[in-house]
Amino acid sequence: MVKNIFIIRHAEANSATKAMINDIDRTLSADGIKDATKMGECLKNKNVKFDKIITSSASRAVHTGVIIARQTGFDVKVISVCEELYLASVDKIIEKLQNSEEKYTTVGLVAHNPGVTEFAYLTEQFINVKTCGVLHYQTDIENWKDLKIGDLNFKSYICSEVLSV
């Protein structure tokens, strides 16, 4: 069964130095909110219907996930917030995807750099993933637990810069 995976880098956040807050508590900037809204609209227009959205516990990642969920018609009350995705490695991102229930065919995962860009590189997509950038992959596996980085077929990369043009 074909499964769709959308790896999403959180939208632009306010600077931690300006706000004098912990990195994990940084909120989205006004531009970040606009970009996440545009990205959600873009995904909706591409008929993306998430079965599951998993997000890092960082404020900026959760907010990005909520905005995209609302734009695409996903119930925000069932977004999975995962502390382990905060600044997660590629291995941790793959592990979270492997823990998905078999009934899900389209999963969105909101995380951070450097993990998101490293994910792209390991799939031979040499993309420096911008804030609110989305990597779309497909895989033809039966069970999520069997997912490996080599099973992923790159489909597209969408970034807010393209949406602004």
N, C-alpha and C positions, 0 to 999 in steps of 0.2 A: 504494500500500500504506500502510495506517495505521501510523504510528510513534508510540510513547509515549515521552515524555521526562519524567523526574522530576528536578527541580532541587532539591537538598537542601542546606540550610544546616547546617553541622556542629553537633553538640550542644554544650552548655555546657562551657566550658573553665575550668580553674583560672586564677587571676589571674597574670599575668606578674610583677607587682610583689611578690607574696607569695613566689613561687618563685625570683625573681631569675634568670629564664632568658629567652632570646630568644623573641619572640612565636611564631615558627614551631614552636618546641619545646614549646609549652604543651600539656598533656595534658587529657583530659576530666576533669571533676569527677565526683564520685559521682552527682550529679543528672543530669549529661550522659550517663553510662553508662546510668542507668535510663531516661532519655528515649529514647536511641537504641534500647535494647532494646524499649521499648513501640512505638516507631515501626516497627521491623522487624516486630514481631508484627502491627501494624495493616496494614502493606503485605502481609504474608503472608495475613492474613485477607481482604484484597481481591483475592487471587490474582495479585498482582504477581510476575512471574517475569522478572528482569532477564536480558538477553542480554549486557549489558556494564555495568560500573560503573567510572567514572572519578572520581578524587579528587585534590584538592590534595595537595601533599606535606607540608603541615602535620600534625603529630602528631594534633591533634584531629580533623582531617578524615579522615585515614587510619583512625583508630580508629572514627569514626562509620561510615565505609564498611564496615569489617570487621564491625562489630556488625550492621548492616542486612543485609549479605550473608549472614551466618550465619543470621539469623532467616528470611530468604526463600529459603534453600537455594542461594544463589549461591556458587560456588567462590572462596574468598578468595585463592587462589593466582593467579588471573587478573585481579584488580583492577588497573587501570591507574593508577599514581601519576604525576601530572603536576605538575612544578614550576611551570609557567606558570599553573596555576589558583590558586596562592597569591595571595590578594587580587586576583583577576582581574576585569577589566572585562567588561561584557556582550559586547563584541566578541570577547574571548578565549574566553568560554564558548561562544558561537555557533561560533567557529572549531573548538573541540575537538569539538563535536557534529558539525560538517561533516566532520571527519576520521574519523568512525565508518565501519566496514565496512558495506556494503549488507545483509549477512545479518542485522544486528541490527535488531530491531523495538522493543525496550524497553531504553532506556538510562537509567541513573541517574548523575547528576553531583553530586559533593559539593564545595561551594565555600564562600565567605565573603561576608559583607557588607562593603562596600556593594553589591558586584556582584549578589548574589542578589536583594536588594530592588529594585535598579535594573532587573533583568531583569523582575520582576513589574510594575513601573511601565511599562516600555516595551511590555508586553502589555496595558496598560490595567487591570491588577489593582493597585489602590492598597492594597497590603498591606505592612506593615512585617514582613518575614519573621522570625519568632522563631527562636532557636537550635533546631535539629532540625526546623524547619519544612520541609514538602515541597510544592512546586508541581508539579502534574501537568498536562501539555499533551499534545495529540495534533496530528499533522500528517499530511496526505495527500500526501506527496511520494514520488517513486520513489527519488531519490538523496539521501543525506545532504548531499553537497556543494552541493546546491541550496537547503538550508535557509536561510530568512530569518526574522527576528523576526516579520514580518507573516504568516507561514505558520502560526503557532502558535495553536491553539484551546485556551483555558484550560478545564480540566476540574474541578480542585479544589485546595483548599489544606488541608493537615492540619498542625496544630501540636500540640506536646506538652501544651499547656494543655487542649485538647479531650479528649485521651486520658486525662487525669488525672481528669476529671469522672465 
